[in-house]
Amino acid sequence: MKKHIKILFILIIILTGITGCKNKKEKELITEESVQDISELSSLEVIYHTVAKVDWPKGKSLIQKITEVDRQQWYEFTSSVIIGVKNIKVKSVKMRKNNKDADIVIEMSHAEILEIDQKSEEQSVIKTKDSRLNKNEIPNAEIDKAYAKARKEVLDKINNNKDYFKTAESNAKLMIQNLYDEIGEENDIKYHIEFKFIEE
């Protein structure tokens, strides 16, 4: 099976709409909504180009064996799989006595598959001609099974590659750190972030 993997790292820092706090002692400098937006922007898109294969034999009766032909059809298509961190929570924010440092605990879930999208640019790349004597049409149910099997193979490959999930988690951590660093520069505060995974 031919496959082309293209990984798109989205490292966009969301700073628009987030303002500094006038009081450095205020705990909630960044809202949970702001941090939650990171789970979408730090996601990882994995694109697989794959083939759904259908092999449909001719009938078993004597007449079918003589008049029909074995059919084969392959459908080429692209699957887009989005991997990301679904839940991010600001667990606690505690200012230190010097008002220059703050300790923050961020809880986040492990990265997971968030979305699966089969692209529309599909085409039949191999198709055996039907017999002129007796049609041996491939049932739509068999085509659906072929697509389902191909998609499962794609998901199995992705789930077996832990680097995809680690990258999505690292992206989320990096964006959160950059977000707090930017706010810290505006308010002369150093944020010390501890990341904890939510274990289910």
Helices and strands as residue ranges (DSSP letters): E 6-9, H 32-41, E 44-56, H 62-67, E 71-84, E 88-95, E 101-108, E 112-118, E 123-127, H 140-159, H 162-187, E 190-197
